[in-house]
Amino acid sequence: MTSLNSGPRLYLLAADQKSAEVTDWSARISWVVGLIVFVAFVYWLMRQGWKWRGRLQSGIPALATTPEGFADGGTLLTLTGRYHASTTAGQWLDRIVAHGLGTRSRVELTLTEQGLDVVRPGASDFFVPAAALREARLDKALAGKVLPEGGLLVITWALGDRLIDSGFRSDRAAEHQAWVDAVNHLGGAAADHPTSTTEGTAR
């Protein structure tokens, strides 16, 4: 009799386990949905913060555009790599988002005696006249992005009355030092012979 009764008990036990398994799946689905909603909410908050920062920076002057005849001058250096970010000079976490400067992208840099041409596929291009260049250095962090020591080329330049640090990373990091030397030399030469920094500025 004992063996005959054990069959139904085992069946009921298996049924209970199956029911518990269905309940677990429901809980997991609810947890995943909740996580998706939370991530979406955080993303929305980040977007709102980005827009708020953009409104605060609405007074930043428009970026200069590449002047006519720029390509006719002798090229000092070129670089292909990534544009990481721009911040207020000396404040590596104070990201600037106005005029598309907060958008990370691929980049092509060209340096001539006239200045620095920044071409960004998928983002806004801009031009830094030689008179607006201040200095360049090797660094490892900008706008919350941390790289190996010396992995970032940071160029400081003037836009209106604001000094900006822009961070770039070449596809060939060994090029960074040559850019530091060339930008510092060009910035020093421009300081000795000051010119207007509004050349090519969009009005």
CORPEUR-V981950 format. One record per backbone hydrogen bond with DSSP energy under -1.0 kcal/mol. CO is the residue of the C=O (numbers start at 0). NH is the residue of the N-H. E is the energy in kcal/mol with one decimal. If there is no record, write none. Layout:
BEGIN
CO;NH;E + CO;NH;E
END
This chain:
BEGIN
0;4;-1.9 + 1;5;-1.2 + 4;8;-1.3 + 5;9;-2.3 + 6;10;-2.0 + 7;11;-2.6 + 8;12;-2.4 + 9;13;-2.3 + 10;14;-2.1 + 11;15;-2.2 + 12;16;-2.1 + 13;17;-2.1 + 14;18;-2.2 + 15;19;-2.2 + 16;20;-1.9 + 17;21;-1.7 + 18;22;-1.9 + 19;23;-2.0 + 20;24;-1.8 + 21;25;-1.9 + 22;26;-1.9 + 23;27;-2.4 + 24;28;-2.6 + 25;29;-2.1 + 26;30;-2.2 + 27;31;-2.5 + 28;32;-2.6 + 29;33;-2.5 + 30;34;-2.2 + 31;35;-2.5 + 32;36;-2.4 + 33;37;-2.2 + 34;38;-2.6 + 35;39;-2.5 + 36;40;-2.1 + 37;41;-2.5 + 38;42;-2.6 + 39;43;-2.3 + 40;44;-2.4 + 41;45;-2.3 + 42;46;-2.4 + 43;47;-2.4 + 44;48;-2.4 + 45;49;-2.4 + 46;50;-2.4 + 47;51;-2.5 + 48;52;-2.5 + 49;53;-2.2 + 50;54;-2.2 + 51;55;-2.0 + 52;56;-1.5 + 54;57;-1.3 + 56;59;-1.9 + 62;201;-1.3 + 63;126;-1.9 + 66;69;-1.6 + 68;71;-1.1 + 69;72;-1.2 + 76;110;-2.8 + 78;108;-2.9 + 79;170;-2.7 + 80;106;-2.0 + 81;168;-2.4 + 82;104;-1.8 + 84;166;-2.9 + 85;95;-3.1 + 86;164;-2.8 + 87;90;-2.5 + 90;93;-1.8 + 91;142;-3.7 + 92;94;-1.8 + 93;87;-1.8 + 96;99;-1.2 + 97;100;-1.8 + 99;102;-1.5 + 104;82;-3.2 + 106;80;-2.2 + 107;118;-2.4 + 108;78;-2.0 + 109;116;-2.9 + 110;75;-3.2 + 110;76;-1.4 + 113;129;-2.6 + 114;111;-2.5 + 115;127;-3.0 + 116;109;-1.8 + 117;125;-2.2 + 118;107;-2.4 + 119;122;-2.3 + 125;117;-2.8 + 127;115;-3.0 + 128;131;-1.8 + 131;157;-2.2 + 134;155;-3.0 + 136;153;-2.7 + 138;151;-2.3 + 139;146;-3.9 + 141;144;-2.2 + 144;141;-2.0 + 147;150;-2.7 + 151;138;-2.7 + 152;167;-2.8 + 153;136;-2.1 + 154;165;-2.5 + 155;133;-2.7 + 155;134;-1.3 + 156;163;-3.3 + 158;161;-1.7 + 161;158;-3.0 + 162;88;-2.6 + 163;156;-2.4 + 164;86;-2.5 + 165;154;-2.6 + 166;83;-2.6 + 167;152;-3.4 + 168;81;-2.5 + 171;174;-2.5 + 172;175;-1.7 + 174;178;-1.6 + 175;179;-2.3 + 176;180;-2.4 + 177;181;-2.3 + 178;182;-2.8 + 179;183;-2.1 + 180;184;-2.0 + 181;185;-2.7 + 182;186;-3.1 + 183;187;-2.0 + 184;188;-2.2 + 185;189;-2.4 + 186;190;-1.7 + 187;191;-1.4 + 188;192;-1.2 + 197;200;-2.2 + 199;64;-3.3
END
